[in-house]
Amino acid sequence: MHEVEVKGILSAQNGMNLYRGCTHGCIYCDSRSACYQMNHDFEDIEVKRNAVALLENALRNKRKKCMIGTGAMCDPYMHIEEELGHTRKCLELIEHYGHGVAIQTKSARILRDLDILKRINEKTKVVVQMTLTTYDEELCRIIEPDVSTTKERAEVLNIMRDNGIPTVVWMSPVLPFINDTVENIQGILNYCKEAKVWGILCFGMGLTLRDGNREYFYRKLDEHFPGLKRKYQQMYGNAYEVSSPDNTELMKLAGQFCRENGIVFDVEQCFAYMHRFEEKNVYEQLSLF
């Protein structure tokens, strides 16, 4: 861990990243890509020491209420959050200033902040986004070794359901020849149905690879799936978008499942929902008690 001072914390779209780097060890992580110009080891977490103060100043001066997003580039509930609590401090500010929040994670540590999330959701809107890629727990431990397993994340979704907090699942990435099977996708979809998720984000059955994350991914293929790197290289070369040969079949399966179970499966609709600030009126708030 190392600390830095930054000049700003919110992007033009009201997104924020409190940390840079990650300790979850997912073998496919796009944030390792060289284009992000991270000048330190990925597991040596960069902590923006003045992030909380910057967020308070930004929220205090905002003219209109909005949804604050976090988790796009680094997980706000990685291991270091247990020690620092920066995500919790920021959620307290978001509640205090009356904004909503859309938060993306792979960790059950988010349950630590369920009390604040419930309070925010009573006044406006919280959307908890959970990434689910691998139904098989043993395979999950290989692909995403240092994070909550899929079963644990699915239980988080159930807890959010029981507390009236809407959820969106990122069913991405799906790794060709590893977890791009009907059994895997069906298992994830069944978790989503049980949790009554609002929507599922899926950009196609595949992943993206570019300089930086491609090399790391291939090292992990050699470590855990001998011979598969050669198959990737022969099929995809240095392509950015790496699509499963079964993409059409699996997308059809997911789309039909979502239509039958009232789950939104449209990327633009999901993003619009997560970015749309909704303030509950007095009568809605009273009905919660």
N, C-alpha and C positions, 0 to 999 in steps of 0.2 A: 504494500500500500504506500502511496505517496500523495501529497496534497498539492493543489495548485489554486491560484486565484484566477477567476474568470470575469469577463466584463459583462456578460449577460447570461440568463438562464432559460428564457422562453424564446422559442422560435416564432417566426411570423404566423405559424399555424397553432401557436399556444402549446407546443410540445416541449418537454424538457427531459434531459438526461442528467441525473445527479452524479453518475459515475461513468468512467470509460474503462472498457475491459470487462472481463467476467471470469468467474471461477466455477461455472457450471459444467464446463468441459464438453459441450455438445460438439460432435465431430463435424457438423456441417455449417457452423456459425458464419454467417455473412459478415458480421462485424469484424472479423479478422482480416477482411479484404484490405489490400494495400491502399486503395483509393481513399480510405478514411484517415490516412496519414497519422496513425498512432505510433508515436516515437518511443514507446516503452513496451515491455513484454505484456502480452495480452492478460496474463494472470496477475500482473502487478497493477492492482486497481488504482486508477487515478480518481481521487476524491476532490470534488469541487467544494473547497472548504467554506466558501462564501455563498453557496447555492441557496441556502435557506433565507439569508438576508436579502439576496437579490430577488427571490420569489416574492417575499413580503412586499418589497418596494414596487414590484411590477403589479401585483394584485391590488395594492392600495391605490395605484394610479390608473387602473383600468376603468374606462367609462362604461363599458357594457360587460355584463356577466357572460361567461363562456365556459366551455369544457376545457379543462387542462388535461393534456395527454402525457403519459410517461410509459417507458418500457420499450420504445421502438428500437433503440440502439443498444441498450444494456438493461438487464433485468433489475428493477428497483428492489427486488427481494433476494439478491445474491447473499452469500454468507456474511459479508462485511456489514450488511444492514443490521444484523443482530447486535453488533457492537456500537454502530454509529447512530442508528435510528433516524437518518436524514429523511427517508421516505415518510415516516410517521410525522415528523415535524412539518413537512410540506403539506401533508393531508390535513393537519390541524389548521394551517394557514388557509388552505382551500375552503375548509368548512367555515372558518371565521369570516372570510370575505364573501361567502355566499356563492362560490363557483361550483361547477360540477367537475367530475373527473372520469377519465377513461384510462384504465391502468392495465398494462399487459405484463404477464409474468408466467413462469413455469413452476413457481414455488408455493408450497403450502404455508410459507411464512406470512403470506398475506392475511391469514386468519388472525394473526396478532393484532391487526388493525381493523378487525371487523366492527368494533364499536364505533370508530370514526366513520367508516364507510356507511354504516347504517344511518348515522346522523346526517351525513351529507345527502344520502338518498331520500331521506324524509323531506328535505327542503327542495332538492333539485334532482339530479340524476347521477348515478354511478354506473359505469359499465365495466365489469371485470372481464378482461380478455385472458383466456387461458390457452396455451399452445398444447395440442395433443397430436402426436405423430405416430406413436407406436403402441398398439394394444398389448402386445406380448411384453410382460414385465421383464423377463430376462434380456430380451433384445433391447428394451428401453435402457437398461443399465449399461449396455455397450454404447448405444448411440448418444445417450444423454446421461453420463455416468454420475455426475455430482449434483443432481437436482431431484426434486420429488418425482416419484414414478408416476406413470400415467394413472394408475389406480388412485394414488393419493391426490392427484390433481382433479380427477373426476369427483372425488369426495368433496373437494373445495367447491366445485360447481354445484353440487347438491346442497351444500350449506348456504351458498349464495341464493339458490332457489328458495330455500326455506325461509330466508330473511328478506325476500322480495327484491333482491338486487339482480338486475338483468345481466346476462353473460353472453359473450361471443367467443366462439372457439376458432383458433387459427389451426386448421388442419393442413399444416405446412411446416417443413418440407416433407415430401414423400420421396424416399430414396430408391431409384431404380434397382431392381434385383435384390432389395433388402426388405423394405416394408410396403412395396407397391402390390399388395395382394388383396383379393376380395375379403379374405378373413380379417385382415388388419383394418381395412377401411370400415367394414361392417361393425367391427368391435368398437371403434371410435364413435361411429354414428349412434350405436346403441347407448353409449355413455351420454352422448348429447341429448338423445331423446329422454333418457331418465332424468337428466338435470333440467329439462325444459329450457334449453338455451335459446336465446333470441335469434341468433344467426350463426352461420359457419362461414368463415373466410377461407377460400381455397382458390389459388391462382392457377390451378392445374396440378396434375400429379407429377411432381418432379422437384427439382431444386435449382438454385443458381450457383455457379462456380466462377470465380474470377481470381486474379492474382492475389495471393495471400491466403484466402480460405481454401482454394483448390489444393495447394500444396499440403496444407494441414489435413484436409479431408483424405487425400490420397495416402498420406502416412498412416492414418487410422485404418484405411481399407487394408493396407498391407499388414497391419497389426492384427486386425480382427476378422478380415474376410480375404484371405490369401487368394490371389489371382484375379480379384474383381477390378483392381485398378487398371489392368491391361484391357479388360473388357470395356471399361469406361473410356479409356483413351482411344480404343479402336472405333467405338460407336460415336463418341461426342467430340473428340479432339479437344480444342480449347474453347468450345462453345460456352457462352454465358448461361443460356437456358438449357437445362438437361431434363428432358421429358421422358417419363416412363413409356415403354412400348405399349402399356395397357392403359394409357391416359384416357382414351375415349371411353372405354368400358367402365373404368372406375369413376370418371366424372358423371357418367350417365347414372350409375348406381347411387352416387351421393345426391345428385339433383333430384332423382325420383324419390329417394328417402325423405329429403327435406320437404318436398311438396306434400307428401303424404302425412307428414307430422307437423306441418305449420312452422317450419324453421326457414328463415330467410337464407338463401344461398346465392345472393347477388352481391358481388364485391362492392360496387358503388353504393348500393342501398345500405350495406353494413357500415361503410365508412361515413355515410351521411348521418346515420343514426348516432354513431359514436361522437360525431362532431357537433351535433345539434343540442344546444342548451335548452333545457326544459325546466321551468320553475313551477313547482307545484303550488296550487292556490291554497288559501286558508282552509277551505272545506276538505280538500284532499289531505292536507296535513292532519286535520282533526280526525279524519276517518282512520288514521293509522293508530289512534290511541284508544 
